[in-house]
C-alpha cells in the first residue's frame, strides 16, 4: 500500500499528467515544506515549477538533484538550468 512520500509523489505525477496544475501546486507546496524533500520528488517539482513559470524554483530544484539520479540525457538539461 502506498503511503506518505510515495503516495505524495504518485499524486503529483497524476496531477501533472492530467494538467491539473492547481492540484499539483498543493502537492508541490506540501513537498517543499518538508525539511529534506525526497530527491525522487525534485524532477516533478521542477516540472511543475517550469509549467507554472516559476523558473527560479525550477532552477533550484534541478540544482538539488543528486548526480546519481541524472541520466546521460538529463545531465545537459540540468547543467543548462543550473548555470548562473
N, C-alpha and C positions, 0 to 999 in steps of 0.2 A: 504494500500500500504506500502510495506517495504521501509524504507529509513534509512539513517545514520547507527547507530550502529547495528541495526537488519539486515540490508542488508549486512553489512560487515561480520557479523557472518555467515549468510547464505552462502555467497560466500566462506568463509574459510572452512566451513563444506563440501561444494560441492567439492572444490579443493582437500581436504584431502581424501574424499570418492573416487574420481576419480584417486587418485595417482598423481595428478599434483602438485608436491612439489614446483616447481618453481613459479607457480601462488600463491600457498598457502604462500610461503615466502613473496611475495609482500604484501599480506593482513596482515600477522603477523607483518611485519616491520611497516606498517601504524598503526596497533593497538598499537604496543609498543611505538610509538611516542606520543600517546595520554597522556595528563597529568595524568589522572587516568583511566586506562583501565577498562572497564566493567567487573566485576567479572565473568560473564557468559562466557566471552571470554577465560578466563585463562585455562580451561581444554583443549581447542582446540589449544591454543597457545603452551601449554606444549606437546600436542600430536605431533604437527609439530616439535618442538624442539627435542623430542625424536627420531623421524624418521630421522631428519637431523643430528643426533649425536651431538646435541648442549645440552649436558647433564646438563651443568651449568644453562642454561636458563630454561630447563625443571624443574630442582630443584627449581629455584627461583620462577617460575610462579606457581608451585604447592604449594609452601610455602605461596603464597599470597591469596590462596583460603580461603574465609570465611568459618568458621565451619558450617554455616547454609546450605552451598551448598554441604557438604560432606555426602554422604550416608554411611550406616554402612559398605558396601562393599568397598567403596573408602577410608575410613579413614586409614586402614592399608597401602594402597599403598602410600598415601600422607605421612604418618609417615616414611615409608621406604625411600622415595625420599628426604625428608627434613631433615633427620639426617645428622649431620655434619661429 
